[in-house]
Amino acid sequence: MNLVRAAAAKLRSWEGFLLLILIITVIGNAIQSPVFLTVGNQINLFQLSIEKIIVALMMTLIIINAEIDLSVASMMGLSACAFGWLFLHGIPVPLAMIAAILVGTLGGAFNAFWITRVGIPSLVVTLAMLIGFRGLARVLVEDRGITGFPEWFDAMGQQPIIGPFPLALLIFFALLILLIVVLHFSAFGRYVYVIGNNAQMARYSGVDILRVKSILFIASGTVAALAGLLFAARVGAVRGDVALGFELDIITIVLLGGVSIFGGSGSIFGVLLSILIVLNLRNGMALANITGHLQTGVIGSLLILSVLIPNIRQRIRDALERYQAAR
């Protein structure tokens, strides 16, 4: 009986609403196109946005912690361009890949320093680094595109590794499981929520706020760098505009998943449903020959709705509670 009640409560939650939207979207796409439900299209559905959804998983923890990282897409570009620049200068590809990941780690640490030690809001720091990291990327590669990577590197982003699954998709699933465990079943995850709810109370409770935030931003930079390398492998080229504008999709996915922009609430499960909705919407629009600009407009509208609907829902709930208390 308790399990039934728990399941019913879950279905009445935001995740339940997202599940309904996902079902409607999948049915609509399946009716629209006979190829939608094929294995190839489902793999392609993930593959075309895989770097965004990998970064969105890490962004979930950042926003639950009442912070934001607007620099992730620029960090993807900088890391990919650093890899391409090193490759052009004769550095072995494995070493260039390690260096590119290290660039992301250092970039995340740089953000963390200004946020945790100097006390500048993460919105300001990462907005500045959105511009700064992108500028460094363009300095490294200028206006040229870098290609000619080894076949094995391109194959990492383009060829299946296990069954029909490419490496990036396997990394996504591994990171998903890891972050579910960390966020929902570990002490660190509880610290993330407590700080997001009330940083002052967390400090009085003995939580090392600076350490938790530093770990989150360093991890964010590292994951973004990994995503940048995966993008370079998938397209087989590096340019200064790698991942340009990806911030919109990444933040939309997280907020649509029920993560509060003010921090302290949300779950990986909601974000997973949001990922599936956004991917299915984009895939359905592509199958319907809807242009990329219109797709971006739809995603932007989702970003607005993802903030408005929970607020409206909470106001209605508060009004009903006041009405019942007054009776």
Wavefront OBJ file of the C-alpha trace (Angstrom):
o trace
v 0.000 0.000 0.000
v 2.838 2.384 0.874
v 4.505 1.671 -2.464
v 1.241 2.399 -4.285
v 0.862 5.701 -2.417
v 4.462 6.629 -3.154
v 3.995 5.851 -6.849
v 0.767 7.859 -6.943
v 2.461 10.827 -5.269
v 5.283 10.635 -7.782
v 2.857 10.694 -10.694
v 1.233 13.830 -9.255
v 4.641 15.517 -9.028
v 6.544 17.494 -11.674
v 8.243 14.275 -12.775
v 4.806 12.768 -13.379
v 3.871 15.761 -15.537
v 7.109 15.388 -17.500
v 6.435 11.691 -18.006
v 3.030 12.543 -19.470
v 4.574 15.118 -21.821
v 7.218 12.587 -22.882
v 4.605 9.938 -23.681
v 2.580 12.421 -25.742
v 5.725 13.562 -27.587
v 6.833 10.006 -28.388
v 3.371 9.011 -29.626
v 3.152 12.156 -31.777
v 6.573 11.540 -33.317
v 5.798 7.856 -33.933
v 2.599 8.792 -35.756
v 4.382 11.471 -37.765
v 7.288 9.289 -38.941
v 7.540 5.505 -39.386
v 11.320 5.628 -38.772
v 11.076 7.397 -35.409
v 11.035 4.253 -33.250
v 13.802 2.462 -35.143
v 16.982 1.678 -33.207
v 19.074 3.751 -35.593
v 16.948 6.854 -35.125
v 16.877 6.452 -31.340
v 20.689 6.233 -31.248
v 20.880 9.216 -33.594
v 18.473 11.095 -31.328
v 21.019 10.907 -28.498
v 24.120 11.186 -30.663
v 23.306 14.610 -32.126
v 22.970 16.214 -28.681
v 25.104 13.889 -26.584
v 27.623 16.547 -25.516
v 24.860 18.847 -24.271
v 23.160 16.207 -22.158
v 26.465 15.070 -20.637
v 27.117 18.636 -19.474
v 23.473 19.025 -18.359
v 23.919 16.193 -15.854
v 26.733 18.081 -14.105
v 24.868 21.369 -14.404
v 22.063 19.772 -12.380
v 24.261 19.627 -9.282
v 25.502 23.186 -9.841
v 21.979 24.660 -9.968
v 20.685 22.555 -7.061
v 23.584 24.093 -5.130
v 22.084 27.547 -5.948
v 24.869 28.412 -8.406
v 25.155 28.527 -12.195
v 27.901 27.914 -14.724
v 27.317 29.863 -17.932
v 30.841 29.124 -19.153
v 30.383 25.403 -19.877
v 29.874 25.732 -23.635
v 32.816 28.115 -23.961
v 34.889 25.661 -21.925
v 33.886 22.909 -24.354
v 35.123 25.103 -27.192
v 38.356 26.096 -25.448
v 39.251 22.495 -24.581
v 38.515 21.283 -28.107
v 40.575 24.130 -29.577
v 43.437 23.451 -27.164
v 43.405 19.839 -28.344
v 43.417 20.931 -32.000
v 46.225 23.452 -31.426
v 48.393 20.848 -29.692
v 47.676 18.358 -32.487
v 48.798 20.926 -35.089
v 52.044 21.425 -33.192
v 52.920 17.744 -33.250
v 51.869 16.692 -29.749
v 50.751 13.018 -29.702
v 46.962 12.770 -29.690
v 46.678 10.928 -26.321
v 48.790 13.619 -24.624
v 46.799 16.365 -26.354
v 43.577 14.794 -25.048
v 44.923 14.696 -21.479
v 46.034 18.317 -21.784
v 42.584 19.348 -23.081
v 40.901 17.720 -20.083
v 43.391 19.479 -17.804
v 42.449 22.797 -19.428
v 38.845 22.179 -18.392
v 39.856 21.230 -14.864
v 41.965 24.380 -14.488
v 39.182 26.494 -15.978
v 36.737 25.082 -13.443
v 39.250 25.763 -10.648
v 39.652 29.330 -11.918
v 35.874 29.837 -11.712
v 35.809 28.245 -8.260
v 38.529 30.575 -6.955
v 36.649 33.766 -7.830
v 33.335 32.375 -6.584
v 34.421 30.762 -3.325
v 37.525 32.731 -2.286
v 36.815 36.201 -3.633
v 33.042 35.982 -3.211
v 31.927 37.129 -6.660
v 28.527 35.633 -7.668
v 28.789 32.661 -10.005
v 26.488 34.384 -12.512
v 29.009 37.226 -12.927
v 32.128 35.042 -12.938
v 30.875 32.450 -15.411
v 29.305 35.085 -17.677
v 32.708 36.759 -17.885
v 34.350 33.392 -18.557
v 31.745 32.617 -21.219
v 33.370 35.474 -23.115
v 36.916 34.859 -21.885
v 37.149 31.144 -22.638
v 35.575 31.665 -26.062
v 38.067 34.421 -26.810
v 40.984 32.155 -25.884
v 39.582 29.431 -28.139
v 39.481 31.828 -31.088
v 43.013 33.023 -30.351
v 44.266 29.418 -30.517
v 42.681 28.449 -33.840
v 41.840 31.883 -35.304
v 39.387 31.444 -38.203
v 40.648 28.120 -39.481
v 39.206 24.663 -38.991
v 41.513 21.913 -37.790
v 40.964 18.444 -39.261
v 42.980 15.359 -40.127
v 42.824 13.671 -36.746
v 43.722 9.955 -36.588
v 40.993 7.554 -37.644
v 40.795 6.008 -34.178
v 40.058 9.438 -32.669
v 37.257 10.192 -35.133
v 35.908 6.674 -34.598
v 35.466 7.444 -30.875
v 32.735 9.918 -31.760
v 31.324 8.298 -34.877
v 31.476 4.506 -34.578
v 29.682 2.099 -32.200
v 31.856 0.719 -29.415
v 29.564 -1.837 -27.751
v 26.640 -3.038 -29.837
v 25.008 0.005 -31.468
v 26.240 2.361 -28.724
v 28.988 4.935 -29.428
v 31.503 5.883 -26.737
v 29.808 9.190 -25.883
v 26.511 7.469 -25.118
v 28.261 4.939 -22.870
v 29.948 7.835 -21.040
v 26.550 9.496 -20.613
v 25.049 6.381 -19.013
v 28.076 5.924 -16.742
v 27.943 9.578 -15.618
v 24.172 9.329 -15.113
v 24.547 6.372 -12.750
v 27.459 8.014 -10.925
v 25.588 11.274 -10.336
v 22.408 9.490 -9.224
v 24.467 7.747 -6.552
v 26.378 10.902 -5.572
v 23.393 13.261 -5.472
v 20.727 10.992 -4.003
v 22.634 8.419 -1.949
v 25.721 10.114 -0.515
v 26.655 12.651 2.146
v 28.093 14.934 -0.539
v 24.728 14.966 -2.298
v 22.997 15.956 0.942
v 25.480 18.813 1.331
v 24.651 19.990 -2.193
v 20.945 20.190 -1.302
v 21.481 21.739 2.144
v 23.714 24.498 0.769
v 21.228 25.167 -2.033
v 18.386 25.465 0.479
v 20.149 27.629 3.027
v 23.882 28.261 2.852
v 23.925 30.014 6.218
v 22.300 27.060 7.966
v 24.710 24.691 6.197
v 27.654 26.739 7.473
v 26.355 26.627 11.056
v 25.905 22.864 10.662
v 29.601 22.452 9.920
v 29.346 21.890 6.164
v 32.462 23.012 4.293
v 30.629 25.161 1.765
v 33.749 26.381 -0.050
v 34.976 22.817 -0.563
v 31.638 21.581 -1.914
v 31.283 24.486 -4.343
v 34.897 24.174 -5.475
v 34.453 20.468 -6.223
v 31.290 21.195 -8.226
v 32.879 23.877 -10.420
v 36.083 21.893 -10.980
v 33.986 18.858 -11.950
v 31.867 21.057 -14.218
v 34.945 22.284 -16.077
v 36.331 18.756 -16.389
v 33.071 17.326 -17.734
v 32.719 20.244 -20.166
v 36.252 19.582 -21.455
v 35.423 15.905 -21.953
v 32.278 16.897 -23.843
v 34.361 19.222 -26.029
v 36.672 16.357 -26.983
v 33.704 14.113 -27.757
v 32.274 16.852 -29.979
v 35.585 17.170 -31.840
v 35.669 13.404 -32.367
v 32.063 13.301 -33.578
v 32.410 16.043 -36.186
v 36.057 15.273 -36.991
v 37.056 18.926 -36.815
v 37.740 21.803 -34.428
v 36.792 25.451 -34.914
v 36.633 28.482 -32.655
v 32.835 28.314 -32.563
v 32.639 24.759 -31.163
v 29.536 24.445 -28.930
v 28.564 28.085 -29.500
v 25.184 28.756 -27.861
v 24.909 25.348 -26.181
v 24.226 27.082 -22.845
v 20.574 27.627 -23.803
v 19.801 23.961 -24.344
v 21.793 22.842 -21.293
v 20.096 25.222 -18.846
v 16.682 24.573 -20.409
v 17.076 20.837 -19.888
v 17.977 21.280 -16.219
v 15.220 23.775 -15.381
v 12.591 21.844 -17.335
v 13.600 18.818 -15.273
v 12.203 20.518 -12.170
v 15.446 21.881 -10.735
v 14.723 25.214 -9.045
v 16.742 28.126 -10.400
v 16.996 29.284 -6.766
v 18.583 25.971 -5.698
v 17.757 23.379 -3.088
v 15.367 21.191 -5.073
v 15.312 18.929 -8.102
v 16.544 15.483 -9.066
v 18.562 13.658 -11.691
v 15.436 11.632 -12.518
v 13.506 14.769 -13.482
v 16.422 15.979 -15.586
v 16.591 12.592 -17.346
v 12.913 12.945 -18.303
v 13.611 16.487 -19.467
v 16.521 15.245 -21.594
v 14.263 12.709 -23.271
v 11.592 15.354 -23.915
v 14.023 17.861 -25.450
v 15.729 15.200 -27.586
v 12.403 13.843 -28.809
v 11.116 17.343 -29.590
v 14.233 18.212 -31.564
v 14.178 14.869 -33.379
v 10.490 15.208 -34.180
v 10.970 18.739 -35.502
v 13.923 17.590 -37.613
v 11.861 14.743 -39.075
v 9.164 17.336 -39.871
v 11.794 19.477 -41.663
v 11.476 22.338 -39.167
v 14.509 24.622 -39.414
v 17.144 24.987 -36.714
v 16.107 28.577 -35.900
v 12.544 27.505 -35.172
v 13.840 24.604 -33.091
v 15.888 27.074 -31.029
v 12.763 29.219 -30.576
v 10.841 26.230 -29.250
v 13.655 25.370 -26.825
v 13.773 28.995 -25.682
v 10.029 28.908 -25.026
v 10.533 25.751 -22.982
v 13.110 27.608 -20.889
v 10.553 30.301 -20.042
v 7.816 27.759 -19.302
v 10.147 25.663 -17.159
v 10.531 28.659 -14.841
v 6.953 29.950 -15.002
v 4.969 26.734 -14.570
v 6.503 25.630 -11.224
v 6.028 29.166 -9.856
v 2.394 29.285 -10.964
v 1.848 25.793 -9.580
v 3.294 26.828 -6.215
v 1.149 29.972 -6.066
v -1.990 27.962 -6.759
v -1.012 25.485 -4.046
v -0.356 28.325 -1.560
v -3.689 29.957 -2.419
v -5.542 26.673 -1.864
v -3.802 26.182 1.472
v -4.767 29.700 2.594
v -8.341 29.112 1.444
v -8.587 25.851 3.393
v -7.031 27.439 6.476
v -9.566 30.261 6.350
v -12.540 27.904 6.274
l 1 2 3 4 5 6 7 8 9 10 11 12 13 14 15 16 17 18 19 20 21 22 23 24 25 26 27 28 29 30 31 32 33 34 35 36 37 38 39 40 41 42 43 44 45 46 47 48 49 50 51 52 53 54 55 56 57 58 59 60 61 62 63 64 65 66 67 68 69 70 71 72 73 74 75 76 77 78 79 80 81 82 83 84 85 86 87 88 89 90 91 92 93 94 95 96 97 98 99 100 101 102 103 104 105 106 107 108 109 110 111 112 113 114 115 116 117 118 119 120 121 122 123 124 125 126 127 128 129 130 131 132 133 134 135 136 137 138 139 140 141 142 143 144 145 146 147 148 149 150 151 152 153 154 155 156 157 158 159 160 161 162 163 164 165 166 167 168 169 170 171 172 173 174 175 176 177 178 179 180 181 182 183 184 185 186 187 188 189 190 191 192 193 194 195 196 197 198 199 200 201 202 203 204 205 206 207 208 209 210 211 212 213 214 215 216 217 218 219 220 221 222 223 224 225 226 227 228 229 230 231 232 233 234 235 236 237 238 239 240 241 242 243 244 245 246 247 248 249 250 251 252 253 254 255 256 257 258 259 260 261 262 263 264 265 266 267 268 269 270 271 272 273 274 275 276 277 278 279 280 281 282 283 284 285 286 287 288 289 290 291 292 293 294 295 296 297 298 299 300 301 302 303 304 305 306 307 308 309 310 311 312 313 314 315 316 317 318 319 320 321 322 323 324 325 326 327
